[in-house]
């Protein structure tokens, strides 16, 4: 299992269209993928789950992946939505 904290840089956060792109990208991987915000974790392959977190620009989230392609999933998804906390 790997995880990475990122700060969401998308202008509207993970709402509507950006969330859809994020979920589509998540579904390209075999690994289980989750998004965590303020201790609440949801499946990154679920539109309702991701939208329920109310992620806006500047929000710090953790992307978590567990499976055979977990490293690739973390890099692709964190690159899609933001800047890694250690990259700031």
C-alpha positions as CSV (number, residue, x, y, z in Angstrom):
1,X,0.0,0.0,0.0
2,X,1.3,3.5,-0.9
3,X,-0.1,6.9,-0.3
4,X,0.7,10.5,-1.1
5,X,-0.6,13.8,0.2
6,X,-1.5,16.3,-2.4
7,X,-2.9,19.8,-2.5
8,X,-5.7,20.1,-5.1
9,X,-4.7,22.7,-7.7
10,X,-7.7,22.4,-10.1
11,X,-9.6,25.7,-10.1
12,X,-12.9,24.1,-9.1
13,X,-11.5,21.3,-7.0
14,X,-12.9,17.8,-7.6
15,X,-16.4,18.7,-8.6
16,X,-18.4,17.5,-11.6
17,X,-16.2,17.3,-14.7
18,X,-12.8,17.2,-12.9
19,X,-14.1,14.5,-10.6
20,X,-15.3,12.5,-13.5
21,X,-11.8,12.6,-15.1
22,X,-10.3,11.6,-11.8
23,X,-12.6,8.6,-11.5
24,X,-12.1,7.5,-15.1
25,X,-8.3,7.6,-14.5
26,X,-8.8,5.6,-11.2
27,X,-10.7,2.9,-13.1
28,X,-7.7,2.4,-15.5
29,X,-5.8,0.8,-12.6
30,X,-6.4,-2.7,-11.0
31,X,-5.4,-1.5,-7.6
32,X,-7.9,-0.4,-4.9
33,X,-7.7,3.4,-4.7
34,X,-9.1,5.7,-2.0
35,X,-9.2,9.4,-1.3
36,X,-9.0,10.6,2.2
37,X,-9.9,14.1,3.6
38,X,-10.1,15.0,7.3
39,X,-10.0,11.3,8.3
40,X,-12.9,10.3,5.9
41,X,-12.0,7.8,3.3
42,X,-13.9,7.1,0.1
43,X,-13.4,4.8,-2.9
44,X,-11.7,6.9,-5.7
45,X,-13.7,4.9,-8.3
46,X,-17.0,6.2,-7.0
47,X,-18.3,9.5,-8.3
48,X,-20.7,9.9,-5.3
49,X,-18.0,9.1,-2.9
50,X,-15.5,11.6,-4.3
51,X,-18.1,14.3,-4.6
52,X,-19.3,13.7,-1.0
53,X,-15.9,14.9,0.3
54,X,-16.5,18.4,-1.1
55,X,-12.9,18.8,-2.3
56,X,-12.1,22.4,-3.3
57,X,-9.0,24.1,-4.7
58,X,-6.3,24.2,-2.0
59,X,-7.6,21.3,-0.1
60,X,-5.0,18.8,1.2
61,X,-6.1,15.2,0.5
62,X,-4.4,11.8,0.6
63,X,-4.5,9.4,-2.3
64,X,-4.1,5.8,-1.3
65,X,-3.5,2.8,-3.6
66,X,-3.1,-0.9,-2.8
67,X,-2.4,-3.5,-5.5
68,X,-0.2,-4.5,-8.4
69,X,0.0,-1.1,-10.0
70,X,-0.2,1.1,-6.9
71,X,2.9,3.2,-7.7
72,X,1.7,4.0,-11.2
73,X,-1.8,4.8,-9.8
74,X,-0.5,7.2,-7.2
75,X,1.7,9.1,-9.6
76,X,-0.9,9.4,-12.3
77,X,-3.7,10.5,-10.0
78,X,-1.7,12.9,-7.9
79,X,-0.3,14.5,-11.1
80,X,-3.8,14.9,-12.4
81,X,-5.2,16.8,-9.5
82,X,-2.4,18.6,-7.7
83,X,1.0,19.2,-6.3
84,X,2.5,16.8,-3.8
85,X,2.9,18.2,-0.3
86,X,6.6,17.5,-0.5
87,X,6.8,19.2,-3.9
88,X,5.6,22.6,-2.6
